[in-house]
């Protein structure tokens, strides 16, 4: 997985590319643990995310908790990832645009 980071003022966008699974989730978690200081808005751009596992879902939930309901959103979610979010109930909790 490649993780692109864009910070504009206090708005952070993270764009993972590839698979977000047990092997790659620690990279996202590290960024979330160290990169949220002073960030008021976090966007996860899923346009190049091919797959998400339960480990990736855990990272999303932790990001949601850290940022609060209005401060975290997912964008450009493809059908494969959307289906996982729907089946697990995450689509009813997270903001998906």
N, CA, C and O atoms as a printed pandas DataFrame, in Angstrom:
     atom_number atom_name residue_name chain_id  residue_number  x_coord  y_coord  z_coord
0              1         N          UNK        A               1    0.844   -1.178    0.000
1              2        CA          UNK        A               1    0.000    0.000    0.000
2              3         C          UNK        A               1    0.886    1.236    0.000
3              4         O          UNK        A               1    1.904    1.300    0.690
4              5         N          UNK        A               2    0.477    2.198   -0.779
5              6        CA          UNK        A               2    1.095    3.512   -0.783
6              7         C          UNK        A               2    0.121    4.466   -0.110
7              8         O          UNK        A               2   -1.084    4.404   -0.354
8              9         N          UNK        A               3    0.641    5.347    0.735
9             10        CA          UNK        A               3   -0.215    6.298    1.439
10            11         C          UNK        A               3    0.249    7.714    1.111
11            12         O          UNK        A               3    1.360    8.116    1.457
12            13         N          UNK        A               4   -0.629    8.465    0.434
13            14        CA          UNK        A               4   -0.333    9.848    0.090
14            15         C          UNK        A               4   -1.006   10.748    1.111
15            16         O          UNK        A               4   -2.167   10.548    1.468
16            17         N          UNK        A               5   -0.267   11.732    1.570
17            18        CA          UNK        A               5   -0.750   12.657    2.608
18            19         C          UNK        A               5   -0.755   14.076    2.050
19            20         O          UNK        A               5    0.240   14.534    1.487
20            21         N          UNK        A               6   -1.894   14.776    2.212
21            22        CA          UNK        A               6   -2.010   16.172    1.798
22            23         C          UNK        A               6   -2.583   16.974    2.961
23            24         O          UNK        A               6   -3.676   16.683    3.446
24            25         N          UNK        A               7   -1.848   17.969    3.397
25            26        CA          UNK        A               7   -2.300   18.821    4.492
26            27         C          UNK        A               7   -2.519   20.225    3.958
27            28         O          UNK        A               7   -1.594   20.854    3.444
28            29         N          UNK        A               8   -3.755   20.718    4.080
29            30        CA          UNK        A               8   -4.113   22.071    3.678
30            31         C          UNK        A               8   -4.709   22.774    4.885
31            32         O          UNK        A               8   -5.869   22.555    5.235
32            33         N          UNK        A               9   -3.912   23.613    5.513
33            34        CA          UNK        A               9   -4.357   24.249    6.748
34            35         C          UNK        A               9   -4.523   23.194    7.820
35            36         O          UNK        A               9   -3.568   22.499    8.166
36            37         N          UNK        A              10   -5.733   23.069    8.348
37            38        CA          UNK        A              10   -6.001   22.051    9.368
38            39         C          UNK        A              10   -6.772   20.864    8.798
39            40         O          UNK        A              10   -7.301   20.045    9.550
40            41         N          UNK        A              11   -6.837   20.770    7.464
41            42        CA          UNK        A              11   -7.543   19.668    6.790
42            43         C          UNK        A              11   -6.524   18.680    6.223
43            44         O          UNK        A              11   -5.705   19.033    5.376
44            45         N          UNK        A              12   -6.588   17.456    6.697
45            46        CA          UNK        A              12   -5.668   16.412    6.253
46            47         C          UNK        A              12   -6.422   15.416    5.374
47            48         O          UNK        A              12   -7.508   14.955    5.726
48            49         N          UNK        A              13   -5.830   15.094    4.232
49            50        CA          UNK        A              13   -6.371   14.052    3.360
50            51         C          UNK        A              13   -5.327   12.958    3.246
51            52         O          UNK        A              13   -4.168   13.210    2.916
52            53         N          UNK        A              14   -5.764   11.734    3.526
53            54        CA          UNK        A              14   -4.922   10.557    3.351
54            55         C          UNK        A              14   -5.523    9.736    2.227
55            56         O          UNK        A              14   -6.730    9.495    2.200
56            57         N          UNK        A              15   -4.679    9.307    1.300
57            58        CA          UNK        A              15   -5.151    8.547    0.145
58            59         C          UNK        A              15   -4.364    7.232    0.040
59            60         O          UNK        A              15   -3.273    7.197   -0.528
60            61         N          UNK        A              16   -4.932    6.156    0.595
61            62        CA          UNK        A              16   -4.265    4.865    0.467
62            63         C          UNK        A              16   -4.468    4.291   -0.931
63            64         O          UNK        A              16   -5.528    4.458   -1.535
64            65         N          UNK        A              17   -3.449    3.621   -1.432
65            66        CA          UNK        A              17   -3.539    2.982   -2.742
66            67         C          UNK        A              17   -3.174    1.515   -2.581
67            68         O          UNK        A              17   -2.111    1.178   -2.061
68            69         N          UNK        A              18   -4.079    0.646   -3.037
69            70        CA          UNK        A              18   -3.832   -0.791   -2.925
70            71         C          UNK        A              18   -4.744   -1.415   -1.883
71            72         O          UNK        A              18   -5.936   -1.112   -1.815
72            73         N          UNK        A              19   -4.164   -2.290   -1.074
73            74        CA          UNK        A              19   -4.927   -3.042   -0.078
74            75         C          UNK        A              19   -4.674   -2.496    1.321
75            76         O          UNK        A              19   -3.536   -2.214    1.696
76            77         N          UNK        A              20   -5.743   -2.353    2.078
77            78        CA          UNK        A              20   -5.643   -1.969    3.481
78            79         C          UNK        A              20   -5.998   -3.209    4.284
79            80         O          UNK        A              20   -7.169   -3.490    4.542
80            81         N          UNK        A              21   -4.965   -3.946    4.673
81            82        CA          UNK        A              21   -5.172   -5.230    5.345
82            83         C          UNK        A              21   -4.232   -5.344    6.538
83            84         O          UNK        A              21   -3.647   -4.349    6.967
84            85         N          UNK        A              22   -4.085   -6.541    7.072
85            86        CA          UNK        A              22   -3.274   -6.768    8.259
86            87         C          UNK        A              22   -1.830   -6.305    8.076
87            88         O          UNK        A              22   -1.211   -5.805    9.015
88            89         N          UNK        A              23   -1.306   -6.470    6.887
89            90        CA          UNK        A              23    0.085   -6.100    6.633
90            91         C          UNK        A              23    0.288   -4.600    6.433
91            92         O          UNK        A              23    1.350   -4.071    6.762
92            93         N          UNK        A              24   -0.709   -3.921    5.903
93            94        CA          UNK        A              24   -0.539   -2.512    5.547
94            95         C          UNK        A              24   -1.208   -1.531    6.513
95            96         O          UNK        A              24   -0.850   -0.353    6.537
96            97         N          UNK        A              25   -2.153   -1.990    7.290
97            98        CA          UNK        A              25   -2.863   -1.109    8.219
98            99         C          UNK        A              25   -1.936   -0.411    9.215
99           100         O          UNK        A              25   -2.185    0.747    9.549
100          101         N          UNK        A              26   -0.876   -1.064    9.704
101          102        CA          UNK        A              26    0.004   -0.356   10.643
102          103         C          UNK        A              26    0.573    0.954   10.087
103          104         O          UNK        A              26    0.809    1.891   10.850
104          105         N          UNK        A              27    0.791    1.031    8.794
105          106        CA          UNK        A              27    1.282    2.274    8.188
106          107         C          UNK        A              27    0.245    3.393    8.339
107          108         O          UNK        A              27    0.593    4.525    8.675
108          109         N          UNK        A              28   -1.025    3.072    8.090
109          110        CA          UNK        A              28   -2.093    4.058    8.263
110          111         C          UNK        A              28   -2.241    4.413    9.738
111          112         O          UNK        A              28   -2.389    5.587   10.080
112          113         N          UNK        A              29   -2.202    3.425   10.605
113          114        CA          UNK        A              29   -2.344    3.682   12.038
114          115         C          UNK        A              29   -1.213    4.577   12.553
115          116         O          UNK        A              29   -1.445    5.449   13.390
116          117         N          UNK        A              30   -0.005    4.365   12.060
117          118        CA          UNK        A              30    1.124    5.205   12.469
118          119         C          UNK        A              30    0.874    6.657   12.072
119          120         O          UNK        A              30    1.125    7.573   12.855
120          121         N          UNK        A              31    0.385    6.859   10.864
121          122        CA          UNK        A              31    0.081    8.222   10.403
122          123         C          UNK        A              31   -1.026    8.839   11.251
123          124         O          UNK        A              31   -0.965   10.022   11.584
124          125         N          UNK        A              32   -2.029    8.052   11.598
125          126        CA          UNK        A              32   -3.126    8.562   12.419
126          127         C          UNK        A              32   -2.655    8.872   13.835
127          128         O          UNK        A              32   -3.132    9.826   14.450
128          129         N          UNK        A              33   -1.727    8.079   14.356
129          130        CA          UNK        A              33   -1.222    8.299   15.713
130          131         C          UNK        A              33   -0.343    9.543   15.800
131          132         O          UNK        A              33   -0.344   10.237   16.817
132          133         N          UNK        A              34    0.403    9.823   14.742
133          134        CA          UNK        A              34    1.380   10.910   14.805
134          135         C          UNK        A              34    0.975   12.159   14.016
135          136         O          UNK        A              34    1.519   13.238   14.253
136          137         N          UNK        A              35    0.044   12.029   13.096
137          138        CA          UNK        A              35   -0.225   13.130   12.183
138          139         C          UNK        A              35   -1.492   13.914   12.409
139          140         O          UNK        A              35   -1.856   14.724   11.556
140          141         N          UNK        A              36   -2.184   13.718   13.517
141          142        CA          UNK        A              36   -3.466   14.400   13.707
142          143         C          UNK        A              36   -3.386   15.644   14.588
143          144         O          UNK        A              36   -4.400   16.304   14.818
144          145         N          UNK        A              37   -2.207   15.967   15.078
145          146        CA          UNK        A              37   -2.058   17.153   15.905
146          147         C          UNK        A              37   -2.385   18.400   15.077
147          148         O          UNK        A              37   -1.776   18.640   14.035
148          149         N          UNK        A              38   -3.343   19.180   15.548
149          150        CA          UNK        A              38   -3.743   20.397   14.855
150          151         C          UNK        A              38   -4.681   20.181   13.683
151          152         O          UNK        A              38   -5.045   21.135   12.996
152          153         N          UNK        A              39   -5.076   18.941   13.447
153          154        CA          UNK        A              39   -5.977   18.620   12.335
154          155         C          UNK        A              39   -7.425   18.660   12.832
155          156         O          UNK        A              39   -7.765   18.026   13.830
156          157         N          UNK        A              40   -8.265   19.407   12.129
157          158        CA          UNK        A              40   -9.674   19.484   12.513
158          159         C          UNK        A              40  -10.574   18.699   11.565
159          160         O          UNK        A              40  -11.731   18.426   11.885
160          161         N          UNK        A              41  -10.043   18.337   10.396
161          162        CA          UNK        A              41  -10.816   17.608    9.394
162          163         C          UNK        A              41   -9.919   16.552    8.759
163          164         O          UNK        A              41   -8.825   16.856    8.284
164          165         N          UNK        A              42  -10.396   15.301    8.757
165          166        CA          UNK        A              42   -9.644   14.198    8.167
166          167         C          UNK        A              42  -10.491   13.538    7.089
167          168         O          UNK        A              42  -11.617   13.110    7.340
168          169         N          UNK        A              43   -9.934   13.462    5.886
169          170        CA          UNK        A              43  -10.599   12.807    4.767
170          171         C          UNK        A              43   -9.751   11.623    4.338
171          172         O          UNK        A              43   -8.537   11.744    4.171
172          173         N          UNK        A              44  -10.390   10.491    4.161
173          174        CA          UNK        A              44   -9.726    9.326    3.603
174          175         C          UNK        A              44  -10.245    9.161    2.180
175          176         O          UNK        A              44  -11.391    8.770    1.961
176          177         N          UNK        A              45   -9.381    9.468    1.222
177          178        CA          UNK        A              45   -9.726    9.359   -0.198
178          179         C          UNK        A              45   -9.516    7.907   -0.617
179          180         O          UNK        A              45   -8.382    7.434   -0.695
180          181         N          UNK        A              46  -10.609    7.208   -0.884
181          182        CA          UNK        A              46  -10.569    5.778   -1.177
182          183         C          UNK        A              46  -10.572    5.471   -2.674
183          184         O          UNK        A              46  -10.842    4.337   -3.067
184          185         N          UNK        A              47  -10.279    6.460   -3.509
185          186        CA          UNK        A              47  -10.380    6.270   -4.956
186          187         C          UNK        A              47   -9.445    5.188   -5.478
187          188         O          UNK        A              47   -9.737    4.578   -6.506
188          189         N          UNK        A              48   -8.333    4.933   -4.801
189          190        CA          UNK        A              48   -7.393    3.908   -5.251
190          191         C          UNK        A              48   -7.273    2.757   -4.262
191          192         O          UNK        A              48   -6.346    1.952   -4.342
192          193         N          UNK        A              49   -8.218    2.686   -3.330
193          194        CA          UNK        A              49   -8.244    1.600   -2.356
194          195         C          UNK        A              49   -8.958    0.406   -2.977
195          196         O          UNK        A              49  -10.128    0.507   -3.345
196          197         N          UNK        A              50   -8.271   -0.714   -3.094
197          198        CA          UNK        A              50   -8.808   -1.890   -3.766
198          199         C          UNK        A              50   -9.514   -2.857   -2.819
199          200         O          UNK        A              50  -10.406   -3.596   -3.237
200          201         N          UNK        A              51   -9.124   -2.855   -1.560
201          202        CA          UNK        A              51   -9.626   -3.849   -0.607
202          203         C          UNK        A              51   -9.431   -3.321    0.801
203          204         O          UNK        A              51   -8.471   -2.601    1.075
204          205         N          UNK        A              52  -10.345   -3.679    1.696
205          206        CA          UNK        A              52  -10.187   -3.329    3.105
206          207         C          UNK        A              52  -10.567   -4.540    3.953
207          208         O          UNK        A              52  -11.608   -5.159    3.734
208          209         N          UNK        A              53   -9.718   -4.871    4.920
209          210        CA          UNK        A              53   -9.968   -6.003    5.804
210          211         C          UNK        A              53  -10.470   -5.495    7.155
211          212         O          UNK        A              53  -10.660   -4.294    7.346
212          213         N          UNK        A              54  -10.680   -6.413    8.075
213          214        CA          UNK        A              54  -11.127   -6.032    9.417
214          215         C          UNK        A              54  -10.080   -5.159   10.115
215          216         O          UNK        A              54  -10.435   -4.291   10.912
216          217         N          UNK        A              55   -8.810   -5.379    9.828
217          218        CA          UNK        A              55   -7.764   -4.522   10.408
218          219         C          UNK        A              55   -7.919   -3.090    9.895
219          220         O          UNK        A              55   -7.786   -2.139   10.665
220          221         N          UNK        A              56   -8.196   -2.935    8.615
221          222        CA          UNK        A              56   -8.426   -1.615    8.045
222          223         C          UNK        A              56   -9.665   -0.956    8.625
223          224         O          UNK        A              56   -9.672    0.246    8.890
224          225         N          UNK        A              57  -10.716   -1.749    8.819
225          226        CA          UNK        A              57  -11.936   -1.217    9.422
226          227         C          UNK        A              57  -11.672   -0.715   10.838
227          228         O          UNK        A              57  -12.204    0.317   11.245
228          229         N          UNK        A              58  -10.848   -1.449   11.587
229          230        CA          UNK        A              58  -10.493   -1.021   12.945
230          231         C          UNK        A              58   -9.796    0.343   12.903
231          232         O          UNK        A              58  -10.067    1.203   13.741
232          233         N          UNK        A              59   -8.901    0.542   11.933
233          234        CA          UNK        A              59   -8.207    1.824   11.793
234          235         C          UNK        A              59   -9.199    2.947   11.471
235          236         O          UNK        A              59   -9.079    4.058   11.989
236          237         N          UNK        A              60  -10.184    2.647   10.608
237          238        CA          UNK        A              60  -11.209    3.649   10.291
238          239         C          UNK        A              60  -12.011    4.024   11.532
239          240         O          UNK        A              60  -12.302    5.198   11.762
240          241         N          UNK        A              61  -12.362    3.029   12.322
241          242        CA          UNK        A              61  -13.135    3.283   13.539
242          243         C          UNK        A              61  -12.325    4.127   14.524
243          244         O          UNK        A              61  -12.864    5.032   15.160
244          245         N          UNK        A              62  -11.048    3.832   14.646
245          246        CA          UNK        A              62  -10.197    4.621   15.537
246          247         C          UNK        A              62  -10.062    6.062   15.044
247          248         O          UNK        A              62  -10.049    6.993   15.849
248          249         N          UNK        A              63   -9.960    6.249   13.735
249          250        CA          UNK        A              63   -9.890    7.597   13.165
250          251         C          UNK        A              63  -11.189    8.347   13.438
251          252         O          UNK        A              63  -11.173    9.524   13.796
252          253         N          UNK        A              64  -12.307    7.660   13.268
253          254        CA          UNK        A              64  -13.619    8.251   13.545
254          255         C          UNK        A              64  -13.705    8.703   15.002
255          256         O          UNK        A              64  -14.167    9.806   15.294
256          257         N          UNK        A              65  -13.260    7.848   15.902
257          258        CA          UNK        A              65  -13.302    8.191   17.323
258          259         C          UNK        A              65  -12.386    9.366   17.638
259          260         O          UNK        A              65  -12.740   10.232   18.439
260          261         N          UNK        A              66  -11.218    9.403   17.019
261          262        CA          UNK        A              66  -10.265   10.482   17.271
262          263         C          UNK        A              66  -10.766   11.825   16.756
263          264         O          UNK        A              66  -10.540   12.859   17.386
264          265         N          UNK        A              67  -11.448   11.812   15.605
265          266        CA          UNK        A              67  -11.871   13.053   14.962
266          267         C          UNK        A              67  -13.301   13.468   15.311
267          268         O          UNK        A              67  -13.655   14.637   15.160
268          269         N          UNK        A              68  -14.108   12.550   15.764
269          270        CA          UNK        A              68  -15.503   12.870   16.019
270          271         C          UNK        A              68  -16.319   12.768   14.745
271          272         O          UNK        A              68  -15.760   12.727   13.649
272          273         N          UNK        A              69  -17.607   12.727   14.876
273          274        CA          UNK        A              69  -18.503   12.478   13.750
274          275         C          UNK        A              69  -18.312   13.475   12.598
275          276         O          UNK        A              69  -18.263   13.062   11.439
276          277         N          UNK        A              70  -18.208   14.732   12.884
277          278        CA          UNK        A              70  -18.118   15.731   11.826
278          279         C          UNK        A              70  -16.723   15.929   11.263
279          280         O          UNK        A              70  -16.556   16.612   10.252
280          281         N          UNK        A              71  -15.716   15.343   11.903
281          282        CA          UNK        A              71  -14.352   15.600   11.490
282          283         C          UNK        A              71  -13.719   14.534   10.616
283          284         O          UNK        A              71  -12.566   14.677   10.209
284          285         N          UNK        A              72  -14.458   13.456   10.318
285          286        CA          UNK        A              72  -13.893   12.353    9.547
286          287         C          UNK        A              72  -14.868   11.934    8.457
287          288         O          UNK        A              72  -16.066   11.781    8.696
288          289         N          UNK        A              73  -14.322   11.750    7.237
289          290        CA          UNK        A              73  -15.185   11.307    6.142
290          291         C          UNK        A              73  -14.378   10.467    5.161
291          292         O          UNK        A              73  -13.154   10.572    5.074
292          293         N          UNK        A              74  -15.096    9.644    4.436
293          294        CA          UNK        A              74  -14.533    8.836    3.367
294          295         C          UNK        A              74  -15.053    9.379    2.048
295          296         O          UNK        A              74  -16.230    9.723    1.940
296          297         N          UNK        A              75  -14.187    9.460    1.043
297          298        CA          UNK        A              75  -14.612    9.910   -0.274
298          299         C          UNK        A              75  -14.187    8.900   -1.327
299          300         O          UNK        A              75  -13.271    8.105   -1.116
300          301         N          UNK        A              76  -14.870    8.946   -2.466
301          302        CA          UNK        A              76  -14.549    8.117   -3.634
302          303         C          UNK        A              76  -14.475    6.630   -3.305
303          304         O          UNK        A              76  -13.536    5.940   -3.703
304          305         N          UNK        A              77  -15.471    6.150   -2.577
305          306        CA          UNK        A              77  -15.497    4.738   -2.166
306          307         C          UNK        A              77  -16.020    3.896   -3.321
307          308         O          UNK        A              77  -17.116    4.139   -3.827
308          309         N          UNK        A              78  -15.228    2.898   -3.743
309          310        CA          UNK        A              78  -15.649    2.030   -4.847
310          311         C          UNK        A              78  -16.622    0.952   -4.353
311          312         O          UNK        A              78  -16.865    0.839   -3.151
312          313         N          UNK        A              79  -17.162    0.187   -5.253
313          314        CA          UNK        A              79  -18.179   -0.813   -4.930
314          315         C          UNK        A              79  -17.672   -1.907   -3.992
315          316         O          UNK        A              79  -18.403   -2.345   -3.104
316          317         N          UNK        A              80  -16.429   -2.351   -4.180
317          318        CA          UNK        A              80  -15.874   -3.426   -3.346
318          319         C          UNK        A              80  -15.768   -2.963   -1.893
319          320         O          UNK        A              80  -16.199   -3.666   -0.979
320          321         N          UNK        A              81  -15.198   -1.791   -1.689
321          322        CA          UNK        A              81  -15.050   -1.254   -0.341
322          323         C          UNK        A              81  -16.414   -0.895    0.238
323          324         O          UNK        A              81  -16.665   -1.129    1.420
324          325         N          UNK        A              82  -17.286   -0.337   -0.572
325          326        CA          UNK        A              82  -18.638    0.035   -0.111
326          327         C          UNK        A              82  -19.403   -1.185    0.382
327          328         O          UNK        A              82  -20.120   -1.110    1.380
328          329         N          UNK        A              83  -19.253   -2.306   -0.312
329          330        CA          UNK        A              83  -19.937   -3.524    0.109
330          331         C          UNK        A              83  -19.449   -3.973    1.488
331          332         O          UNK        A              83  -20.256   -4.387    2.320
332          333         N          UNK        A              84  -18.157   -3.898    1.736
333          334        CA          UNK        A              84  -17.613   -4.259    3.047
334          335         C          UNK        A              84  -18.156   -3.307    4.118
335          336         O          UNK        A              84  -18.534   -3.742    5.206
336          337         N          UNK        A              85  -18.195   -2.021    3.810
337          338        CA          UNK        A              85  -18.731   -1.049    4.764
338          339         C          UNK        A              85  -20.210   -1.295    5.038
339          340         O          UNK        A              85  -20.662   -1.151    6.174
340          341         N          UNK        A              86  -20.967   -1.664    4.008
341          342        CA          UNK        A              86  -22.399   -1.946    4.172
342          343         C          UNK        A              86  -22.630   -3.196    5.015
343          344         O          UNK        A              86  -23.435   -3.184    5.947
344          345         N          UNK        A              87  -21.925   -4.272    4.684
345          346        CA          UNK        A              87  -22.111   -5.558    5.373
346          347         C          UNK        A              87  -21.750   -5.447    6.850
347          348         O          UNK        A              87  -22.399   -6.063    7.696
348          349         N          UNK        A              88  -20.729   -4.672    7.161
349          350        CA          UNK        A              88  -20.274   -4.543    8.542
350          351         C          UNK        A              88  -21.022   -3.471    9.332
351          352         O          UNK        A              88  -20.840   -3.362   10.545
352          353         N          UNK        A              89  -21.855   -2.685    8.665
353          354        CA          UNK        A              89  -22.605   -1.629    9.330
354          355         C          UNK        A              89  -21.848   -0.313    9.452
355          356         O          UNK        A              89  -22.375    0.657    9.998
356          357         N          UNK        A              90  -20.622   -0.271    8.952
357          358        CA          UNK        A              90  -19.833    0.953    9.027
358          359         C          UNK        A              90  -20.444    2.078    8.198
359          360         O          UNK        A              90  -20.277    3.250    8.533
360          361         N          UNK        A              91  -21.143    1.739    7.131
361          362        CA          UNK        A              91  -21.726    2.787    6.290
362          363         C          UNK        A              91  -22.820    3.553    7.016
363          364         O          UNK        A              91  -23.155    4.670    6.624
364          365         N          UNK        A              92  -23.377    2.973    8.060
365          366        CA          UNK        A              92  -24.380    3.669    8.853
366          367         C          UNK        A              92  -23.783    4.572    9.913
367          368         O          UNK        A              92  -24.494    5.380   10.511
368          369         N          UNK        A              93  -22.487    4.446   10.153
369          370        CA          UNK        A              93  -21.806    5.217   11.176
370          371         C          UNK        A              93  -20.904    6.294   10.583
371          372         O          UNK        A              93  -20.911    7.439   11.033
372          373         N          UNK        A              94  -20.125    5.916    9.565
373          374        CA          UNK        A              94  -19.159    6.835    8.966
374          375         C          UNK        A              94  -19.812    7.731    7.915
375          376         O          UNK        A              94  -20.807    7.352    7.296
376          377         N          UNK        A              95  -19.256    8.897    7.725
377          378        CA          UNK        A              95  -19.703    9.803    6.685
378          379         C          UNK        A              95  -19.016    9.387    5.378
379          380         O          UNK        A              95  -17.790    9.415    5.276
380          381         N          UNK        A              96  -19.823    9.003    4.383
381          382        CA          UNK        A              96  -19.285    8.558    3.096
382          383         C          UNK        A              96  -19.827    9.495    2.016
383          384         O          UNK        A              96  -21.038    9.656    1.865
384          385         N          UNK        A              97  -18.925   10.096    1.283
385          386        CA          UNK        A              97  -19.320   11.022    0.214
386          387         C          UNK        A              97  -18.895   10.488   -1.123
387          388         O          UNK        A              97  -19.138   11.125   -2.148
